Amino acid sequence: MANTPDTAIRHHLYEDVLAMLLGTLLVALGVTLYAKTMMLTGGTAGLALLLSYVSKQEFGIVFFVLNLPFYVLAWMRMGWQFTLRTFLAVGLVTLFSRLTPHWIGFDHLDPLYAAVVAGGLSGIGLLMLFRHRTGLGGLNILALYIQERVGLRAGFFQLGVDLSILAGAFFVLDVSQLALSVLSTVVLNMVLAINHRSDRYLGVS
């Protein structure tokens, strides 16, 4: 059954708030695993992680600043409600990614386990946010904007960005870390591809 205005079930405010809190907590935990094992993911979060490794700045600060230029595009394309929710979600990931290392610690963390779990956690967190009309990445918005303006498919643009991030990571990470980063990104996107379908979920915010 398709997701149409007649069949969609509107979320309550408390459901949106809970989804934003839990979704950003899961993403922040995934980022903590990435940072602990010096791995990357795709999109704006991956670029922020790479820049944080190079600059020695906290991920949250870099992530927040990177997203600032994209809010105008979000407002133009997705509306003020989506933009406000995205701004709040980015702010929460910034805060939680800073606090999470103080809440939990690891005596041992296997990189392969971290790659799979970080990708899964980030994918589930993003899934929760997407289903409540909230985003986290400025590059996704830019991809959609470029598709509308010049006709370049958003998926191709996003792929080019992710490949560029991984290419830049060659100068920062070793081969095993890069390979695990690719694996983690695949896990994340599989979570979204399998579960983020309008014909399987009819909730709207």
C-alpha positions as CSV (number, residue, x, y, z in Angstrom):
1,M,0.0,0.0,0.0
2,A,1.5,3.4,-1.0
3,N,2.1,6.1,1.5
4,T,-0.6,8.7,0.6
5,P,-2.2,11.5,2.7
6,D,-5.4,9.5,2.9
7,T,-3.6,6.4,4.4
8,A,-0.7,8.0,6.3
9,I,-0.9,8.0,10.1
10,R,0.3,11.3,11.7
11,H,2.8,11.1,14.5
12,H,2.1,12.8,17.8
13,L,4.5,15.4,19.1
14,Y,5.8,13.2,21.8
15,E,6.6,10.5,19.2
16,D,8.6,13.0,17.2
17,V,10.5,14.1,20.3
18,L,11.2,10.6,21.4
19,A,12.4,9.6,17.9
20,M,14.7,12.6,17.7
21,L,16.3,11.8,21.1
22,L,16.7,8.1,20.5
23,G,17.8,8.5,16.9
24,T,20.5,11.1,17.7
25,L,21.7,9.0,20.6
26,L,22.1,6.0,18.4
27,V,24.0,8.0,15.7
28,A,26.2,9.5,18.4
29,L,27.0,6.1,19.8
30,G,27.9,4.9,16.2
31,V,30.1,8.0,15.8
32,T,31.9,7.1,19.1
33,L,32.7,3.6,17.8
34,Y,34.0,5.1,14.5
35,A,36.2,7.6,16.4
36,K,37.5,4.9,18.8
37,T,38.6,2.7,15.9
38,M,39.6,5.6,13.5
39,M,37.1,4.6,10.8
40,L,34.8,6.6,8.5
41,T,31.3,6.6,7.1
42,G,29.7,8.4,4.2
43,G,28.2,11.8,3.8
44,T,28.6,14.8,6.1
45,A,29.3,12.7,9.1
46,G,32.1,10.9,7.2
47,L,33.6,14.2,6.1
48,A,33.4,15.6,9.6
49,L,35.1,12.5,11.0
50,L,37.9,12.8,8.5
51,L,38.4,16.5,9.2
52,S,38.4,15.8,12.9
53,Y,41.2,13.2,12.5
54,V,43.3,15.7,10.6
55,S,42.6,18.8,12.7
56,K,42.4,17.0,16.1
57,Q,39.1,18.9,16.7
58,E,36.1,17.2,18.3
59,F,33.8,15.5,15.8
60,G,30.7,17.3,17.1
61,I,32.1,20.8,16.5
62,V,33.2,20.0,13.0
63,F,29.9,18.3,12.2
64,F,27.9,21.2,13.4
65,V,29.9,23.8,11.5
66,L,29.9,21.7,8.3
67,N,26.1,21.7,8.3
68,L,25.6,25.4,8.7
69,P,25.8,26.4,5.0
70,F,23.2,23.8,4.0
71,Y,20.3,25.1,6.1
72,V,19.3,27.6,3.5
73,L,19.0,24.9,0.9
74,A,17.0,22.8,3.3
75,W,14.6,25.7,3.9
76,M,14.2,26.2,0.2
77,R,13.7,22.6,-0.7
78,M,12.2,20.9,2.3
79,G,10.4,23.7,4.2
80,W,11.0,25.3,7.6
81,Q,9.7,22.4,9.7
82,F,12.2,20.0,8.2
83,T,15.0,22.6,8.5
84,L,14.2,23.3,12.1
85,R,14.1,19.6,13.0
86,T,17.3,19.0,11.2
87,F,19.0,21.8,13.0
88,L,17.9,20.4,16.3
89,A,19.0,16.9,15.4
90,V,22.4,18.1,14.3
91,G,22.7,20.0,17.6
92,L,21.8,16.9,19.6
93,V,24.3,14.7,17.7
94,T,26.9,17.4,18.4
95,L,26.1,17.3,22.1
96,F,25.7,13.5,22.5
97,S,28.8,12.7,20.5
98,R,30.7,14.9,23.0
99,L,29.0,13.3,26.0
100,T,28.9,9.6,25.0
101,P,32.7,9.0,25.6
102,H,32.0,10.2,29.2
103,W,29.1,7.8,29.6
104,I,30.7,4.6,28.3
105,G,34.2,3.3,27.8
106,F,35.9,0.3,26.1
107,D,38.8,-1.8,27.4
108,H,38.7,-3.7,24.1
109,L,36.9,-3.0,20.9
110,D,37.3,-5.3,17.9
111,P,37.5,-3.2,14.7
112,L,35.3,-5.6,12.7
113,Y,32.7,-5.7,15.4
114,A,32.8,-1.9,15.6
115,A,32.4,-1.5,11.8
116,V,29.3,-3.6,11.7
117,V,27.7,-2.3,14.9
118,A,28.5,1.4,14.2
119,G,27.0,1.0,10.7
120,G,23.9,-0.7,12.2
121,L,23.4,1.8,15.0
122,S,23.9,4.8,12.6
123,G,21.5,3.3,10.1
124,I,18.8,2.6,12.7
125,G,19.2,6.1,14.1
126,L,18.9,7.7,10.7
127,L,15.9,5.5,9.9
128,M,14.2,6.8,13.0
129,L,14.9,10.4,12.1
130,F,13.9,10.0,8.4
131,R,10.6,8.5,9.4
132,H,9.9,11.6,11.5
133,R,10.9,14.0,8.7
134,T,14.3,14.9,10.1
135,G,17.7,14.8,8.5
136,L,21.3,15.0,9.6
137,G,23.4,15.6,6.5
138,G,23.8,18.8,4.5
139,L,25.4,16.9,1.6
140,N,22.2,15.0,1.0
141,I,20.3,18.2,0.7
142,L,23.0,19.6,-1.6
143,A,22.7,16.5,-3.8
144,L,18.9,16.9,-4.2
145,Y,19.4,20.6,-4.9
146,I,22.0,20.0,-7.7
147,Q,19.7,17.3,-9.1
148,E,16.9,19.8,-9.5
149,R,19.1,22.6,-10.8
150,V,21.5,20.9,-13.2
151,G,20.0,17.4,-13.7
152,L,22.8,15.4,-12.1
153,R,21.3,12.5,-10.2
154,A,21.5,12.9,-6.5
155,G,22.7,9.3,-6.1
156,F,25.6,9.9,-8.5
157,F,26.6,13.1,-6.7
158,Q,26.4,11.4,-3.3
159,L,28.5,8.5,-4.6
160,G,31.1,10.9,-5.9
161,V,31.3,12.7,-2.5
162,D,31.7,9.4,-0.6
163,L,34.4,8.3,-3.0
164,S,36.2,11.6,-2.6
165,I,36.0,11.2,1.2
166,L,37.5,7.7,1.0
167,A,40.1,9.0,-1.4
168,G,41.1,11.7,1.0
169,A,41.2,9.1,3.8
170,F,44.0,7.2,2.0
171,F,46.3,9.9,3.4
172,V,45.0,9.5,7.0
173,L,43.9,5.9,7.5
174,D,45.5,2.6,6.8
175,V,44.2,0.0,4.4
176,S,42.4,-2.1,7.0
177,Q,40.6,0.9,8.4
178,L,39.5,2.0,4.9
179,A,38.2,-1.5,4.2
180,L,36.3,-1.6,7.4
181,S,34.9,1.9,6.7
182,V,33.5,0.6,3.4
183,L,32.0,-2.4,5.2
184,S,30.4,-0.1,7.8
185,T,29.0,2.2,5.1
186,V,27.4,-0.8,3.3
187,V,25.8,-2.0,6.5
188,L,24.4,1.5,7.2
189,N,23.0,1.9,3.7
190,M,21.5,-1.7,3.7
191,V,19.6,-0.8,6.9
192,L,18.1,2.2,5.1
193,A,17.5,0.5,1.8
194,I,15.7,-2.4,3.4
195,N,13.6,-0.4,5.9
196,H,13.1,3.1,4.6
197,R,10.3,2.4,2.1
198,S,7.1,4.4,1.9
199,D,5.1,1.2,1.0
200,R,6.1,-0.3,4.4
201,Y,5.7,2.6,6.7
202,L,2.8,5.1,6.7
203,G,3.7,7.4,9.6
204,V,4.1,11.1,8.9
205,S,5.1,14.1,11.0
